[in-house]
Amino acid sequence: MSESRIKLEDSRARIFKRRIINLVPKTAFITKGVGKHKEKLTSFEMALRDAGIAEFNLVKVSSIFPPNCTLVPRARGLKSLSPGEIVYVVMSENATNEPNRLIAASAGIAIPKGHTQHGYISEHHSFGENDTVAGEYAEDLAAYMLATTIGAPFDPDKSYDEQKDIWKISGHIVKTRNITKTAVGNKNRLWTTVVAAVVFSSYQ
């Protein structure tokens, strides 16, 4: 292989490696929205607009909150993104055209203390649950997935507050939170859509 060919292959390898590294998010933000329209797809678009993320090409990913990734305010996260950009999200969504039906979409986040180890993001959507019930379930789900990874004890029969005490006693400090959107189905049978998302906004 010629020297010029070797240099070209090395250059391509460096570019490929850099692109892989760049896919590890350094910041993320949370957002939520609701939309209503006679067409289901348009109601989803309206929900994305309400959440501030309709102008991006969204790619759904699953579950992992990266190590050393920081949650930032939505306004700051949006400033690092450009219209048309491919943006990775963990997103929960729900929709109904039944009058007065309560719907919820929630994303829960569980992050180990220190941020040096990855955390988990859960997606939960439901009917008949208010913000508190749906949000706490999403948090518990994310915490359970994290607990099974770091070896922290987890008892699904205990309340969230009791579970946090167990983590502290066992030496595991886990921070959790959720983003939840609820809405009631439109009385005129318009489609109502809710979304809740964790949006990755900048990379290494």
TORMARMI-548470 format. One record per residue (C-alpha): residue in one letter; residue number from 1; x negated, y, z negated. Coordinates in nm, 2 decimals. Each point is the difference from the previous one (the first is absolute). Layout:
REM residues N
+--------+-----+--------+--------+--------+
! residu ! num !     c1 !     c2 !     c3 !
+--------+-----+--------+--------+--------+
!      a ! NUM !      X !      Y !      Z !
...
+--------+-----+--------+--------+--------+
//
This chain:
REM residues 204
+--------+-----+--------+--------+--------+
! residu ! num !     c1 !     c2 !     c3 !
+--------+-----+--------+--------+--------+
!      m !   1 !   0.00 !   0.00 !   0.00 !
!      s !   2 !  -0.14 !   0.34 !   0.10 !
!      e !   3 !  -0.08 !   0.26 !  -0.26 !
!      s !   4 !   0.27 !   0.23 !   0.13 !
!      r !   5 !   0.26 !  -0.28 !  -0.03 !
!      i !   6 !  -0.11 !  -0.07 !  -0.36 !
!      k !   7 !   0.04 !   0.37 !  -0.08 !
!      l !   8 !   0.35 !   0.01 !   0.15 !
!      e !   9 !   0.10 !  -0.31 !  -0.20 !
!      d !  10 !  -0.14 !   0.15 !  -0.32 !
!      s !  11 !   0.19 !   0.32 !   0.07 !
!      r !  12 !   0.33 !  -0.19 !   0.05 !
!      a !  13 !  -0.06 !  -0.20 !  -0.32 !
!      r !  14 !  -0.05 !   0.32 !  -0.20 !
!      i !  15 !   0.32 !   0.16 !   0.15 !
!      f !  16 !   0.20 !  -0.32 !  -0.08 !
!      k !  17 !  -0.14 !  -0.01 !  -0.36 !
!      r !  18 !   0.08 !   0.37 !  -0.05 !
!      r !  19 !   0.36 !  -0.05 !   0.12 !
!      i !  20 !   0.05 !  -0.29 !  -0.24 !
!      i !  21 !  -0.13 !   0.21 !  -0.29 !
!      n !  22 !   0.23 !   0.28 !   0.10 !
!      l !  23 !   0.30 !  -0.22 !  -0.05 !
!      v !  24 !  -0.05 !   0.00 !  -0.38 !
!      p !  25 !   0.23 !   0.28 !  -0.13 !
!      k !  26 !  -0.15 !   0.26 !  -0.24 !
!      t !  27 !   0.32 !   0.18 !  -0.08 !
!      a !  28 !   0.37 !  -0.08 !   0.01 !
!      f !  29 !   0.32 !   0.18 !  -0.08 !
!      i !  30 !   0.36 !  -0.10 !  -0.08 !
!      t !  31 !   0.31 !   0.13 !   0.17 !
!      k !  32 !   0.37 !  -0.08 !   0.04 !
!      g !  33 !   0.30 !   0.11 !   0.21 !
!      v !  34 !   0.36 !  -0.05 !   0.10 !
!      g !  35 !   0.17 !   0.04 !   0.34 !
!      k !  36 !   0.36 !  -0.02 !   0.12 !
!      h !  37 !   0.13 !  -0.04 !   0.36 !
!      k !  38 !   0.25 !  -0.20 !   0.20 !
!      e !  39 !  -0.29 !  -0.20 !   0.15 !
!      k !  40 !  -0.20 !  -0.22 !  -0.23 !
!      l !  41 !  -0.33 !   0.07 !   0.17 !
!      t !  42 !   0.05 !   0.37 !  -0.01 !
!      s !  43 !   0.09 !  -0.01 !  -0.37 !
!      f !  44 !  -0.34 !  -0.17 !  -0.05 !
!      e !  45 !  -0.17 !   0.28 !   0.19 !
!      m !  46 !   0.18 !   0.25 !  -0.21 !
!      a !  47 !  -0.13 !  -0.18 !  -0.32 !
!      l !  48 !  -0.35 !   0.01 !   0.14 !
!      r !  49 !   0.04 !   0.38 !   0.07 !
!      d !  50 !   0.12 !   0.05 !  -0.36 !
!      a !  51 !  -0.30 !  -0.19 !  -0.12 !
!      g !  52 !  -0.23 !   0.22 !   0.22 !
!      i !  53 !  -0.15 !  -0.29 !   0.20 !
!      a !  54 !   0.21 !  -0.02 !   0.32 !
!      e !  55 !  -0.26 !   0.16 !   0.22 !
!      f !  56 !  -0.25 !  -0.29 !  -0.05 !
!      n !  57 !  -0.03 !  -0.34 !   0.16 !
!      l !  58 !   0.07 !  -0.21 !  -0.31 !
!      v !  59 !  -0.16 !  -0.34 !  -0.04 !
!      k !  60 !   0.13 !  -0.21 !  -0.29 !
!      v !  61 !  -0.26 !  -0.18 !  -0.21 !
!      s !  62 !   0.04 !  -0.20 !  -0.32 !
!      s !  63 !  -0.07 !   0.00 !  -0.36 !
!      i !  64 !  -0.36 !   0.11 !  -0.08 !
!      f !  65 !  -0.09 !   0.34 !  -0.15 !
!      p !  66 !  -0.37 !   0.03 !   0.08 !
!      p !  67 !  -0.28 !   0.04 !  -0.26 !
!      n !  68 !  -0.10 !   0.36 !  -0.05 !
!      c !  69 !   0.31 !   0.13 !   0.18 !
!      t !  70 !   0.15 !   0.31 !  -0.16 !
!      l !  71 !   0.37 !   0.10 !   0.00 !
!      v !  72 !   0.03 !   0.36 !   0.11 !
!      p !  73 !   0.30 !   0.24 !   0.03 !
!      r !  74 !   0.21 !  -0.05 !   0.32 !
!      a !  75 !  -0.09 !   0.35 !   0.13 !
!      r !  76 !  -0.37 !  -0.08 !  -0.03 !
!      g !  77 !   0.03 !  -0.34 !   0.17 !
!      l !  78 !   0.20 !   0.14 !   0.29 !
!      k !  79 !  -0.27 !   0.26 !   0.07 !
!      s !  80 !  -0.25 !  -0.27 !   0.08 !
!      l !  81 !   0.24 !  -0.16 !   0.27 !
!      s !  82 !   0.07 !   0.12 !   0.35 !
!      p !  83 !   0.33 !  -0.05 !   0.21 !
!      g !  84 !  -0.02 !  -0.32 !   0.20 !
!      e !  85 !  -0.26 !  -0.15 !  -0.22 !
!      i !  86 !   0.02 !  -0.37 !  -0.09 !
!      v !  87 !   0.07 !   0.00 !  -0.37 !
!      y !  88 !   0.01 !  -0.30 !  -0.23 !
!      v !  89 !   0.28 !  -0.03 !  -0.25 !
!      v !  90 !   0.15 !  -0.23 !  -0.25 !
!      m !  91 !   0.37 !   0.08 !   0.04 !
!      s !  92 !   0.32 !  -0.13 !  -0.14 !
!      e !  93 !   0.33 !   0.09 !   0.18 !
!      n !  94 !   0.37 !  -0.07 !  -0.04 !
!      a !  95 !   0.31 !   0.10 !   0.19 !
!      t !  96 !   0.38 !  -0.03 !  -0.01 !
!      n !  97 !   0.31 !   0.13 !   0.18 !
!      e !  98 !   0.23 !  -0.11 !  -0.28 !
!      p !  99 !   0.17 !   0.29 !  -0.17 !
!      n ! 100 !  -0.11 !   0.06 !  -0.36 !
!      r ! 101 !  -0.25 !  -0.29 !   0.00 !
!      l ! 102 !  -0.31 !   0.08 !  -0.22 !
!      i ! 103 !  -0.33 !  -0.09 !   0.17 !
!      a ! 104 !  -0.35 !   0.03 !  -0.12 !
!      a ! 105 !  -0.35 !  -0.02 !   0.15 !
!      s ! 106 !  -0.30 !   0.00 !  -0.24 !
!      a ! 107 !  -0.38 !  -0.05 !   0.01 !
!      g ! 108 !  -0.18 !  -0.09 !  -0.32 !
!      i ! 109 !  -0.37 !   0.05 !  -0.06 !
!      a ! 110 !  -0.23 !  -0.17 !  -0.25 !
!      i ! 111 !  -0.36 !   0.11 !  -0.03 !
!      p ! 112 !  -0.27 !  -0.13 !  -0.24 !
!      k ! 113 !  -0.18 !   0.25 !  -0.22 !
!      g ! 114 !  -0.31 !   0.14 !   0.17 !
!      h ! 115 !   0.12 !  -0.05 !   0.36 !
!      t ! 116 !  -0.30 !  -0.23 !   0.07 !
!      q ! 117 !   0.23 !  -0.30 !   0.07 !
!      h ! 118 !   0.29 !  -0.01 !   0.24 !
!      g ! 119 !   0.35 !   0.04 !  -0.12 !
!      y ! 120 !   0.34 !  -0.10 !   0.14 !
!      i ! 121 !   0.29 !   0.16 !   0.17 !
!      s ! 122 !   0.34 !  -0.16 !   0.00 !
!      e ! 123 !   0.30 !   0.07 !   0.22 !
!      h ! 124 !   0.36 !  -0.04 !  -0.13 !
!      h ! 125 !   0.33 !   0.08 !   0.15 !
!      s ! 126 !   0.34 !  -0.07 !  -0.16 !
!      f ! 127 !   0.37 !   0.07 !  -0.02 !
!      g ! 128 !   0.17 !   0.13 !  -0.31 !
!      e ! 129 !  -0.31 !   0.10 !  -0.19 !
!      n ! 130 !  -0.07 !   0.36 !  -0.11 !
!      d ! 131 !  -0.34 !   0.17 !   0.01 !
!      t ! 132 !  -0.11 !  -0.13 !  -0.34 !
!      v ! 133 !   0.09 !  -0.36 !   0.05 !
!      a ! 134 !  -0.14 !  -0.02 !   0.35 !
!      g ! 135 !  -0.32 !   0.19 !  -0.09 !
!      e ! 136 !  -0.08 !  -0.20 !  -0.31 !
!      y ! 137 !   0.05 !  -0.33 !   0.19 !
!      a ! 138 !  -0.24 !   0.12 !   0.27 !
!      e ! 139 !  -0.26 !   0.09 !  -0.27 !
!      d ! 140 !   0.04 !  -0.33 !  -0.17 !
!      l ! 141 !  -0.04 !  -0.19 !   0.33 !
!      a ! 142 !  -0.32 !   0.19 !   0.08 !
!      a ! 143 !  -0.13 !  -0.05 !  -0.36 !
!      y ! 144 !   0.07 !  -0.37 !   0.02 !
!      m ! 145 !  -0.20 !  -0.04 !   0.33 !
!      l ! 146 !  -0.29 !   0.19 !  -0.15 !
!      a ! 147 !   0.01 !  -0.19 !  -0.33 !
!      t ! 148 !  -0.03 !  -0.33 !   0.19 !
!      t ! 149 !  -0.32 !   0.14 !   0.16 !
!      i ! 150 !  -0.18 !   0.14 !  -0.31 !
!      g ! 151 !   0.10 !  -0.27 !  -0.24 !
!      a ! 152 !   0.23 !   0.22 !  -0.21 !
!      p ! 153 !   0.28 !  -0.18 !  -0.18 !
!      f ! 154 !   0.35 !   0.08 !   0.15 !
!      d ! 155 !   0.33 !  -0.10 !  -0.15 !
!      p ! 156 !   0.29 !   0.08 !   0.23 !
!      d ! 157 !   0.25 !  -0.04 !  -0.28 !
!      k ! 158 !  -0.15 !   0.30 !  -0.19 !
!      s ! 159 !   0.09 !   0.36 !   0.06 !
!      y ! 160 !  -0.24 !   0.22 !   0.19 !
!      d ! 161 !  -0.11 !   0.19 !  -0.32 !
!      e ! 162 !  -0.06 !  -0.33 !  -0.18 !
!      q ! 163 !  -0.21 !  -0.13 !   0.29 !
!      k ! 164 !  -0.22 !   0.32 !  -0.01 !
!      d ! 165 !  -0.07 !  -0.07 !  -0.37 !
!      i ! 166 !  -0.11 !  -0.36 !   0.09 !
!      w ! 167 !  -0.24 !   0.14 !   0.27 !
!      k ! 168 !  -0.15 !   0.24 !  -0.25 !
!      i ! 169 !  -0.06 !  -0.27 !  -0.25 !
!      s ! 170 !  -0.16 !  -0.23 !   0.25 !
!      g ! 171 !  -0.23 !   0.27 !   0.12 !
!      h ! 172 !   0.16 !   0.07 !   0.33 !
!      i ! 173 !   0.11 !   0.35 !   0.07 !
!      v ! 174 !   0.24 !   0.03 !   0.29 !
!      k ! 175 !   0.16 !   0.31 !   0.13 !
!      t ! 176 !   0.33 !  -0.03 !   0.18 !
!      r ! 177 !   0.25 !   0.23 !   0.17 !
!      n ! 178 !   0.26 !  -0.01 !   0.26 !
!      i ! 179 !   0.16 !   0.21 !   0.28 !
!      t ! 180 !   0.38 !  -0.07 !   0.04 !
!      k ! 181 !   0.28 !   0.14 !   0.21 !
!      t ! 182 !   0.36 !  -0.08 !  -0.05 !
!      a ! 183 !   0.31 !   0.11 !   0.19 !
!      v ! 184 !   0.37 !  -0.07 !   0.03 !
!      g ! 185 !   0.15 !  -0.12 !   0.33 !
!      n ! 186 !   0.18 !   0.28 !   0.19 !
!      k ! 187 !   0.38 !   0.00 !  -0.04 !
!      n ! 188 !   0.04 !   0.04 !   0.38 !
!      r ! 189 !  -0.21 !  -0.31 !   0.07 !
!      l ! 190 !  -0.31 !   0.18 !   0.13 !
!      w ! 191 !  -0.31 !  -0.20 !  -0.04 !
!      t ! 192 !  -0.19 !   0.09 !  -0.31 !
!      t ! 193 !  -0.37 !  -0.10 !  -0.02 !
!      v ! 194 !  -0.25 !   0.04 !  -0.29 !
!      v ! 195 !  -0.38 !  -0.04 !   0.01 !
!      a ! 196 !  -0.27 !   0.00 !  -0.26 !
!      a ! 197 !  -0.36 !  -0.02 !   0.11 !
!      v ! 198 !  -0.37 !   0.00 !  -0.10 !
!      v ! 199 !  -0.18 !   0.17 !   0.28 !
!      f ! 200 !  -0.38 !  -0.04 !   0.05 !
!      s ! 201 !  -0.13 !   0.34 !   0.11 !
!      s ! 202 !  -0.38 !   0.01 !   0.02 !
!      y ! 203 !  -0.28 !  -0.26 !   0.04 !
!      q ! 204 !  -0.37 !  -0.06 !  -0.08 !
+--------+-----+--------+--------+--------+
//
